[in-house]
Amino acid sequence: MSLSNINIIGYKCCGCEACYAVCPRDAIYSLRGARGELVYKAGDLCINCGKCLSVCAAKSAKTYEATDVFFRGITKQKDVLKKSSSGGIAFEMARKILTYGDIIYAAVWDVDKQMVRHSRITSLRELPSMQGSKYVHSTIEKETYVSILEDAKTHKVLFIGCPCQVSAVKNIVGDNDNLICIDLVCHGVPSAEMLEEQLRILTKKPIKMLSFRHGLDFTLDIEDSSGKVYSVKGYDNPYYSLFLSFSSLRESCYSCSYANRKRVGDLTIGDYTEDGTGYSCVIPNSDIGKQLIKETVSIIDYKKRNACLLLENDALNHPTYRNAKMKDFTDRYNKYGLYFAYYRTFYIFVIKRVCRRILGDKLYDKFLKRIKKK
Ligand SMILES: Cc1cc2nc3c(=O)[nH]c(=O)nc-3n(C[C@H](O)[C@H](O)[C@H](O)COP(=O)(O)OP(=O)(O)OC[C@H]3O[C@@H](n4cnc5c(N)ncnc54)[C@H](O)[C@@H]3O)c2cc1C
């Protein structure tokens, strides 16, 4: 008998958990993948009904055609911009939807569960928790899918997430005009396991606040329950440096079928830089997306741009390439853990970073030029 369950997806599983949410037999279980990510499989209880495959984000995607234009966008609120990752677009869109009394689902650092997960947001007070990119896989629990389905019966629901997650939500909810989706440009996510290990090394106390970035400043900021603050530049922290060098992502991210210009969300947002200033690129993929832009012109400054400029954004054009040292890192990570694997595999890079810190950027660049001339 041919397989009609998610076991045909194999390593392409993106961890959306949609299969787990719809399985009528509780036959879905998770395995640990190459770098600690959870990969979902169908077990002995499976009756081959095919429900898991029908919602699987790695299997089926309904995408919009690529657009000719996009918008350079930036919020007009300075305090919003300060806490956002690029132009503060996700925050402003969510705020607009909340003012209509509708509901948001977005990724937050959950202080009680000590993990990044998609959470239901219904008030302006809760909204700041979704602000900023969390560079890790965000979990969408079964209860969250159920709650989205229920909410979409009576309210508009705005879901913001990575394209695979948007696809999963759309597959589960089906045709419903109440569902509005924003997908992020995404080059991939490391596992929650890896972030957990990094946080445990920094502090034994629960984490109150976790932030990866403010605009073009890629700094990891953490505050633990005792009020102690850790702040470290991205390339000087093992977890963050691995993320930025494409060495630690989920296996499925390296063959992501969403890393192109045909998008799944009504609107796509990602990074966009012009003359050294950070903005968001805002891509309207559907009429709903265009409407969202119209409704936010008073709070977001938009400028139209030709889509050929999006060729510069790798994650909109092809899946992320593997770092040449990724295999070595992965083998060591599984045997010895995060820090040993990172420092042993990338020691030359680490030495260069230390020299840069000691000498300062100017002197270090001058020194490098001299060496290269010789
Ligand atoms: C893992 C990851 C990789 C990315 N890679 C790229 C890239 O290669 N190129 C690029 O142009 N842009 C990338 N982005 C998008 C970029 O970092 C910004 O999120 C985007 O530009 C929106 O900025 P903003 O200021 O409008 O968002 P904000 O207003 O700051 O809001 C951020 C939004 O992102 C959501 N979010 C945060 N973390 C996650 C997560 N882990 N999973 C799902 N949703 C999340 C939040 O819920 C919120 O809605 C990536 C984002 C993530 C999360």
The ligand as an SDF file (V2000), in Angstrom:
LIG
                    3D

 53 58  0  0  0  0  0  0  0  0999 V2000
   13.9680   33.5160   11.8500 C   0  0  0  0  0  0  0  0  0  0  0  0
   13.8810   34.7490   11.0100 C   0  0  0  0  0  0  0  0  0  0  0  0
   14.7460   34.9060    9.9240 C   0  0  0  0  0  0  0  0  0  0  0  0
   14.6690   36.0480    9.1230 C   0  0  0  0  0  0  0  0  0  0  0  0
   15.4940   36.1720    8.0330 N   0  0  0  0  0  0  0  0  0  0  0  0
   15.3700   37.2470    7.2250 C   0  0  0  0  0  0  0  0  0  0  0  0
   16.1890   37.3850    6.0590 C   0  0  0  0  0  0  0  0  0  0  0  0
   17.0440   36.5470    5.7790 O   0  0  0  0  0  0  0  0  0  0  0  0
   15.9840   38.4710    5.2340 N   0  0  0  0  0  0  0  0  0  0  0  0
   15.0400   39.4100    5.5150 C   0  0  0  0  0  0  0  0  0  0  0  0
   14.8810   40.3550    4.7200 O   0  0  0  0  0  0  0  0  0  0  0  0
   14.2610   39.3290    6.6260 N   0  0  0  0  0  0  0  0  0  0  0  0
   14.4110   38.2800    7.4670 C   0  0  0  0  0  0  0  0  0  0  0  0
   13.6120   38.1720    8.5950 N   0  0  0  0  0  0  0  0  0  0  0  0
   12.5820   39.2180    8.8340 C   0  0  0  0  0  0  0  0  0  0  0  0
   13.0990   40.4000    9.6590 C   0  0  0  0  0  0  0  0  0  0  0  0
   13.9570   39.9730   10.6840 O   0  0  0  0  0  0  0  0  0  0  0  0
   11.9330   41.1580   10.3110 C   0  0  0  0  0  0  0  0  0  0  0  0
   11.1830   40.2500   11.0840 O   0  0  0  0  0  0  0  0  0  0  0  0
   10.9930   41.7500    9.3200 C   0  0  0  0  0  0  0  0  0  0  0  0
   11.6940   42.6460    8.5120 O   0  0  0  0  0  0  0  0  0  0  0  0
    9.8480   42.4630   10.0210 C   0  0  0  0  0  0  0  0  0  0  0  0
   10.3420   43.5490   10.7150 O   0  0  0  0  0  0  0  0  0  0  0  0
    9.3460   44.5630   11.4720 P   0  0  0  0  0  0  0  0  0  0  0  0
   10.1710   45.6610   12.0550 O   0  0  0  0  0  0  0  0  0  0  0  0
    8.2180   44.9190   10.5570 O   0  0  0  0  0  0  0  0  0  0  0  0
    8.7740   43.5780   12.5930 O   0  0  0  0  0  0  0  0  0  0  0  0
    8.3710   43.8700   14.0860 P   0  0  0  0  0  0  0  0  0  0  0  0
    7.3260   44.9390   14.1160 O   0  0  0  0  0  0  0  0  0  0  0  0
    9.5880   44.0120   14.9100 O   0  0  0  0  0  0  0  0  0  0  0  0
    7.6830   42.4510   14.4500 O   0  0  0  0  0  0  0  0  0  0  0  0
    8.3360   41.2400   14.2680 C   0  0  0  0  0  0  0  0  0  0  0  0
    7.3340   40.2090   13.8040 C   0  0  0  0  0  0  0  0  0  0  0  0
    7.9960   38.9930   13.5300 O   0  0  0  0  0  0  0  0  0  0  0  0
    7.3600   37.9290   14.2210 C   0  0  0  0  0  0  0  0  0  0  0  0
    8.3730   36.9540   14.6100 N   0  0  0  0  0  0  0  0  0  0  0  0
    9.4510   37.1890   15.3770 C   0  0  0  0  0  0  0  0  0  0  0  0
   10.1700   36.0810   15.5340 N   0  0  0  0  0  0  0  0  0  0  0  0
    9.5350   35.1070   14.8690 C   0  0  0  0  0  0  0  0  0  0  0  0
    9.7900   33.7300   14.6820 C   0  0  0  0  0  0  0  0  0  0  0  0
   10.8540   33.1330   15.2120 N   0  0  0  0  0  0  0  0  0  0  0  0
    8.9220   33.0110   13.9420 N   0  0  0  0  0  0  0  0  0  0  0  0
    7.8260   33.5820   13.4150 C   0  0  0  0  0  0  0  0  0  0  0  0
    7.5320   34.9010   13.5560 N   0  0  0  0  0  0  0  0  0  0  0  0
    8.3730   35.6460   14.2610 C   0  0  0  0  0  0  0  0  0  0  0  0
    6.7300   38.5880   15.4160 C   0  0  0  0  0  0  0  0  0  0  0  0
    5.6440   37.8680   15.8840 O   0  0  0  0  0  0  0  0  0  0  0  0
    6.2960   39.9260   14.8530 C   0  0  0  0  0  0  0  0  0  0  0  0
    5.0630   39.8100   14.2660 O   0  0  0  0  0  0  0  0  0  0  0  0
   13.7060   37.0460    9.4180 C   0  0  0  0  0  0  0  0  0  0  0  0
   12.8530   36.8980   10.5220 C   0  0  0  0  0  0  0  0  0  0  0  0
   12.9310   35.7570   11.3230 C   0  0  0  0  0  0  0  0  0  0  0  0
   12.0140   35.6190   12.5170 C   0  0  0  0  0  0  0  0  0  0  0  0
  1  2  1  0
  2  3  1  0
  2 52  2  0
  3  4  2  0
  4  5  1  0
  4 50  1  0
  5  6  2  0
  6  7  1  0
  6 13  1  0
  7  8  2  0
  7  9  1  0
  9 10  1  0
 10 11  2  0
 10 12  1  0
 12 13  2  0
 13 14  1  0
 14 15  1  0
 14 50  1  0
 15 16  1  0
 16 17  1  0
 16 18  1  0
 18 19  1  0
 18 20  1  0
 20 21  1  0
 20 22  1  0
 22 23  1  0
 23 24  1  0
 24 25  2  0
 24 26  1  0
 24 27  1  0
 27 28  1  0
 28 29  2  0
 28 30  1  0
 28 31  1  0
 31 32  1  0
 32 33  1  0
 33 34  1  0
 33 48  1  0
 34 35  1  0
 35 36  1  0
 35 46  1  0
 36 37  1  0
 36 45  1  0
 37 38  2  0
 38 39  1  0
 39 40  1  0
 39 45  2  0
 40 41  1  0
 40 42  2  0
 42 43  1  0
 43 44  2  0
 44 45  1  0
 46 47  1  0
 46 48  1  0
 48 49  1  0
 50 51  2  0
 51 52  1  0
 52 53  1  0
M  END
$$$$
